[in-house]
């Protein structure tokens, strides 16, 4: 369900399965722990450079997880309250999370659901507080990406355009 992510020290690999579990593997490939996130994990788990915080994305949410050695512990679920919602619309995570020194870069969409699929009519990028998961800053954008967001040396956010899910 997700691509493997390696911790900086090389002693832990993180991966998500199809059932919504975050699995930590030790250097020998043995399961160190498993944590039910509640929804299928997409893309790679984001691993902070201090080797303790993990950020897991699903089609809807962003979760903070702590690797405590023998167990994984769920921290916060991000507050993605960027838009004023018309009736029948929802807000949701659109992309992997990018870790910055003072926050996490996210892409948020707003729109209706068609079955299990969100159809964004508006998108934007924001910055989540790493301690609380609350939105600190948000700017509406013109398009979205299914690839990645990158930050430049000046703090600018670059988003590749791939409007595959637009309504």
N, C-alpha and C positions, 0 to 999 in steps of 0.2 A: 504494500500500500504506500510505503514511503521509501525514499532512498536513504541508505545508511549515512549517519553523521558521526564523525570521530571526535572525541574529546581531545583537547590540545595536548595532553600528556600521553595520548595513545593507549590508555588503559581501559577505555570504555567506548563502546559503539552503541548508538541509539537508533532504533528503527520502530516504525509503526506497522501493525498488522491490519488485516481487513476488518477486524472486529472492534477497532477503536482502542487497542491497547498500545501503550508506549512500553517498549521492551529495552532494557539495558543489558548489554552483553559485556562480559569481562574480556580481558586480553586473550583468554583461551577459547573464547566463543561460547562460554557457558552463560546461561541466563543469570544475571545478578538480581534483577527484580523486574516486575511487570506492574503497570499501573493502568487501570481502566479510565480512559479519557471520556468515553461515552459516545464518540463519533469517530469515523475513519480519519486518520491523520493523513494530510496531503503534503507532498514534497518532503524536504528534509527537515528534521528537527534542528532548530537553531541552538547552538551551544555557546554560552558566554565564555570569554577567555579565562574567567576565574574558575572554570570547571565545576561550578555548583548550580548555576541557573540554566534551565532549558526553556525554550519557548516552542510550543507545539501549535500548529495551525490545523484547523479543519475547514470545511466549506463554510462554516458560519462563524467560528470563534477563534480566539487566540488564548492559549493557556500558559501560565507560568508553572513550571515543575522544578522541584529541588531534588537533586541526586544526593541522598544522605548516606550513600555507601551501600547498605543492605536493603534499603527501600527507596522508592520514589514517592515524593509527597507533593500533592497538588497545592499550588499557591493560589493566585487569583485567576479569574476569568476576566478578560478585558472588557471594559465598558466602551462599546462602539456606538456612542450616541452622537454622531456627527450631523445628522439631518433631522429636520422636522418632517415627520412622516405623514403623508396622505393616507386616508383609509385604505386598508388592504396591502400596504407596503411594509417592508421590513428592511432592517439594516443588517449587513453581514460582511464578514471578512472576505477579501477577494484574492489575497496573495500571501506569500511567505512573509515572515517578519524579518526585518533587518535590525540588527543590534547596533546601537550607537552608545556613546559614553553616557549621555544623559537621557536616553529613552529608546524606544523601539519604533521603527518606522513601519507603518501599516497602510494598506490600501483598503478603503471601505466603500461598499456599494449600497445603493438603495433602490428598491424596486419590488415588484410583485413576485410571487412564486408560481411556477408552472409545474405541478407535481412536486418533485423533490428538487427542482432546479430553480435557482434564483435568476431573475432577469434584470440586471441593473439598468436603470434609466439615468442614474447619476452616480458619479464616482468621485473619489478624491483621495488624498494622502494625508496622513496624520502622524502624530508623535504620541506614543503612550508613555506614561511615567513607569519606569522599571520597578518602582517599589509598590505601586498601587494598581497598575493596569488601567488607570483612568486616562482619558484623552486629554492631553495638554494643549494640543494645537491641531488644526485641521484646515485644509484648503481644498475646495472643490477643483476637480480636474476635468479635462475634456474626454479622456479615454482611459482605458484600463489595460492591464497586461496579465497574461497567464504565465509570464516568465519570472522576472525578478525586478526589484528596485535596487538601485545602487546610489550611494552617497559619494559626492565628490569631496575634494580637500577643503572646499569652502563651505561645506554643509549642504550644498544643493542636492536635491533628490532627482534622480533620473529614472524615468519609467518608460520601458519599451512599449510601443503601441501594438496591441494585438486584440482588437475589439471583437473577440469571438462570441462573447456572451451577451452582447448588447441587445436590448429589446428592439 
